[in-house]
């Protein structure tokens, strides 16, 4: 857009807007009126343009008399207007076509005769003959168009207008049908793109799920292997526990046997002590020295045996 002259420089100078702002505005307007036919767009443009104050006005440099200051003559569909050179918006004087009886010129002099005779005749001058002819042609053409607009249309014109109206309605219907078809195609394209995007998304999700499944299977195999190792370790521990239990039971049996043997030995020791005590008592009652010596030796032997047994079990 920056390289295209879409607007004249005079329009750009009237508004405090940058090139970027103009591009944004024009793009938004184009999107808003998208799909309008060329003739319809031109008609809408003319409807807006005709409301502008300077629309359809042709300006010419004139003077009211040969020695007066310069003025501007404006010719449009409404009539003739006289402007000062510094203001093209507000005319100093206007002559509508309905109030003009005659316009004539002779070389450089123009004469405007009002319809009402009480109004003064207005004269102005233009120095260029070619421009004077152009002014006269514009005045005649605009006046003829003004008079045509006031007349009732003939049957032929009415028929032509009716045909043009029907043709316009038909074209409008065709444009609406084309617009609907275009909208349907765009919707179908968007739906297709959305489905393709969704398909790609589902494919990615399936790929990720497959990768996760493979990782899960690998993890399951690893866990199964660890479970097998743990089971083997548990069996080994159970076997060792059984062996330890057997050893404990064997030790308990051995301890029980040892306790029983100790009890029997202690009982025998007590019996031996009792026997020794009896022998001592008997030796005291005996009077013969030979027998006494024999008994004492026998008692010493018994006590020595008891001490040996005590040392063994202690």
Protein Blocks (a to p, Z undefined) as FASTA:
>chain_A
ZZpcfbcfklmmmpccdfklmmmmmmmmmmmmgoiafklmmmmmmmmmmmpmkgoiacdd
ddfbfkbccddddddfkbccdddfklckbcfbdcdfklpfbdcdehjaccdddfblkbcc
dddddfbfklmmmmmmmmmmmmmmmmmmmpccdfklmmmmmmmmmmmmmmmmmmmmmmmm
mmmmmmmmmmmmmmmmmmmmmmmmmmmmmmmmmmmmmmmmmmmmmmmmmmmmmmmmmmmm
mmmmmmmmmmmmmmmmmmmmmmmmmmmmmmmmmmmmmmmmmmmmpmbfklmmmmmmmmmm
mmmmmmmmmmmmZZ
